[in-house]
């Protein structure tokens, strides 16, 4: 047993296989497309003739999903090796803290997108003015729920893609040498 390991149990061999990495990338794509489907479904319903309520998806509803998608792009554009590269071999000094800062900003964008979608749902679809006379309609509430579900799926997709892209495989390691 290696003395520098944190846990007692060894890591399973299937975690470092190329098929697991490929499956993770496909799963991340499926989660992202499912999130986009939920949001586009709610957006098309809100502007269709079936929606009899006064609530429609506007640009305010799109902002959290845009933030989450930008956070996903930022997070997945950083290589895992850059996070621990404190040497001068890459592109100058301080590469590790720059990569960590950009990674933090990406996670902050995604967390802000999720928090923004919850805020939009609560303020726009749950808290209603008594003078409007509209009761709690599930299809109107679905417009806010779909926004939260879409942002949560984009966040989950980003995490799955980050983990699956940064798995170390013996084959790719040998090619990098």
C-alpha positions as CSV (number, residue, x, y, z in Angstrom):
1,X,0.0,0.0,0.0
2,X,1.3,3.4,-0.9
3,X,2.2,5.7,1.9
4,X,0.9,8.9,0.1
5,X,-2.6,7.6,-0.3
6,X,-5.4,9.3,1.6
7,X,-7.8,6.4,1.8
8,X,-7.3,2.8,2.6
9,X,-9.2,1.3,-0.3
10,X,-7.6,1.5,-3.8
11,X,-9.3,3.3,-6.6
12,X,-11.3,1.0,-8.9
13,X,-9.6,0.3,-12.3
14,X,-12.7,1.2,-14.3
15,X,-12.4,4.8,-13.2
16,X,-9.4,5.3,-15.4
17,X,-10.7,3.6,-18.5
18,X,-11.3,5.4,-21.8
19,X,-14.9,4.1,-22.0
20,X,-15.7,5.6,-18.6
21,X,-14.3,9.0,-19.8
22,X,-16.4,8.7,-23.0
23,X,-19.5,7.8,-21.1
24,X,-19.0,10.7,-18.8
25,X,-18.7,13.1,-21.7
26,X,-21.9,11.7,-23.2
27,X,-23.7,11.9,-19.9
28,X,-22.6,15.5,-19.4
29,X,-23.9,16.3,-22.9
30,X,-27.2,14.6,-22.2
31,X,-27.6,16.5,-18.9
32,X,-26.9,19.8,-20.6
33,X,-29.3,19.1,-23.4
34,X,-32.0,18.0,-21.0
35,X,-31.6,21.2,-19.1
36,X,-31.8,23.2,-22.3
37,X,-34.9,21.2,-23.3
38,X,-36.7,22.0,-20.0
39,X,-36.0,25.7,-20.3
40,X,-36.9,25.9,-24.0
41,X,-40.1,23.9,-23.3
42,X,-41.1,26.5,-20.7
43,X,-40.2,29.4,-23.0
44,X,-42.2,28.1,-25.9
45,X,-45.2,27.3,-23.6
46,X,-45.1,30.8,-22.1
47,X,-45.4,32.4,-25.5
48,X,-47.9,30.0,-27.0
49,X,-51.7,30.3,-27.2
50,X,-52.1,27.7,-24.4
51,X,-50.7,30.0,-21.8
52,X,-53.6,32.1,-20.5
53,X,-51.7,33.7,-17.7
54,X,-50.0,37.1,-17.6
55,X,-46.6,35.6,-17.0
56,X,-44.2,35.0,-19.8
57,X,-40.5,34.2,-20.0
58,X,-38.6,37.4,-20.6
59,X,-34.9,38.2,-20.8
60,X,-34.8,38.3,-17.0
61,X,-35.5,34.5,-17.0
62,X,-32.7,33.9,-19.5
63,X,-29.9,35.6,-17.5
64,X,-29.4,32.8,-14.9
65,X,-29.1,30.2,-17.7
66,X,-26.6,32.4,-19.5
67,X,-24.6,32.8,-16.4
68,X,-24.6,29.0,-15.7
69,X,-23.6,28.3,-19.3
70,X,-20.7,30.8,-19.2
71,X,-19.6,29.3,-15.9
72,X,-19.6,25.9,-17.5
73,X,-17.4,27.1,-20.4
74,X,-15.0,28.8,-18.0
75,X,-14.7,25.7,-15.7
76,X,-14.2,23.2,-18.5
77,X,-11.6,25.4,-20.3
78,X,-9.1,24.9,-17.4
79,X,-6.9,21.9,-17.4
80,X,-6.5,20.1,-14.0
81,X,-2.7,20.1,-14.3
82,X,-2.7,23.9,-14.3
83,X,-4.2,24.0,-10.8
84,X,-1.1,22.5,-9.2
85,X,1.5,23.9,-11.6
86,X,3.6,26.2,-9.4
87,X,6.7,26.0,-11.6
88,X,7.8,28.4,-14.2
89,X,7.5,25.9,-17.0
90,X,4.1,27.0,-18.4
91,X,3.6,30.6,-19.1
92,X,5.2,32.6,-16.3
93,X,5.0,32.5,-12.6
94,X,1.8,32.1,-10.6
95,X,-0.1,29.9,-13.0
96,X,-1.7,27.8,-10.3
97,X,-3.3,30.8,-8.5
98,X,-4.5,32.3,-11.8
99,X,-6.1,29.0,-12.7
100,X,-7.6,28.6,-9.3
101,X,-9.0,32.2,-9.5
102,X,-10.5,31.5,-12.9
103,X,-12.0,28.2,-11.7
104,X,-13.5,30.1,-8.7
105,X,-15.0,32.6,-11.0
106,X,-16.5,29.9,-13.1
107,X,-18.1,28.2,-10.1
108,X,-19.3,31.6,-8.9
109,X,-21.0,32.2,-12.3
110,X,-22.7,28.8,-12.0
111,X,-23.7,29.3,-8.4
112,X,-25.0,32.8,-9.3
113,X,-27.0,31.3,-12.1
114,X,-28.6,28.8,-9.9
115,X,-29.3,31.3,-7.1
116,X,-30.6,33.8,-9.7
117,X,-33.0,31.2,-11.1
118,X,-34.3,30.5,-7.6
119,X,-34.7,34.2,-7.0
120,X,-36.6,34.7,-10.3
121,X,-38.8,31.8,-9.5
122,X,-39.7,33.1,-6.0
123,X,-40.1,36.7,-6.9
124,X,-41.8,36.3,-10.3
125,X,-43.8,33.2,-10.0
126,X,-44.4,32.5,-6.3
127,X,-44.9,35.9,-4.8
128,X,-47.8,37.5,-6.6
129,X,-49.7,40.6,-6.1
130,X,-53.2,40.2,-4.7
131,X,-54.7,42.6,-7.2
132,X,-53.8,40.5,-10.1
133,X,-56.5,37.9,-9.2
134,X,-54.6,35.0,-10.5
135,X,-54.4,31.9,-8.4
136,X,-51.5,29.5,-8.1
137,X,-51.5,27.8,-11.4
138,X,-49.1,24.9,-11.8
139,X,-48.3,25.7,-15.4
140,X,-47.4,29.2,-14.5
141,X,-45.3,27.9,-11.6
142,X,-43.7,25.5,-14.1
143,X,-42.1,28.5,-15.9
144,X,-40.0,29.2,-12.7
145,X,-39.4,25.5,-11.9
146,X,-38.1,24.8,-15.3
147,X,-35.6,27.6,-15.0
148,X,-34.3,26.2,-11.7
149,X,-34.2,22.6,-13.1
150,X,-32.3,23.8,-16.2
151,X,-29.7,25.6,-14.2
152,X,-29.2,22.7,-11.8
153,X,-28.8,20.3,-14.8
154,X,-26.2,22.7,-16.4
155,X,-24.3,22.7,-13.1
156,X,-24.4,18.9,-12.8
157,X,-23.4,18.6,-16.4
158,X,-20.4,20.8,-15.8
159,X,-19.3,18.8,-12.8
160,X,-19.6,15.5,-14.7
161,X,-17.7,16.9,-17.7
162,X,-15.0,18.3,-15.4
163,X,-14.5,15.0,-13.7
164,X,-14.6,12.9,-16.9
165,X,-12.3,15.1,-18.8
166,X,-9.7,15.2,-16.1
167,X,-9.5,11.4,-15.5
168,X,-6.0,10.2,-15.8
169,X,-5.6,7.3,-18.2
170,X,-2.5,5.3,-18.8
171,X,-2.9,5.5,-22.5
172,X,-3.1,9.3,-22.6
173,X,-0.4,9.7,-20.1
174,X,2.0,7.7,-22.3
175,X,1.1,9.8,-25.3
176,X,1.9,13.0,-23.4
177,X,5.4,11.8,-22.7
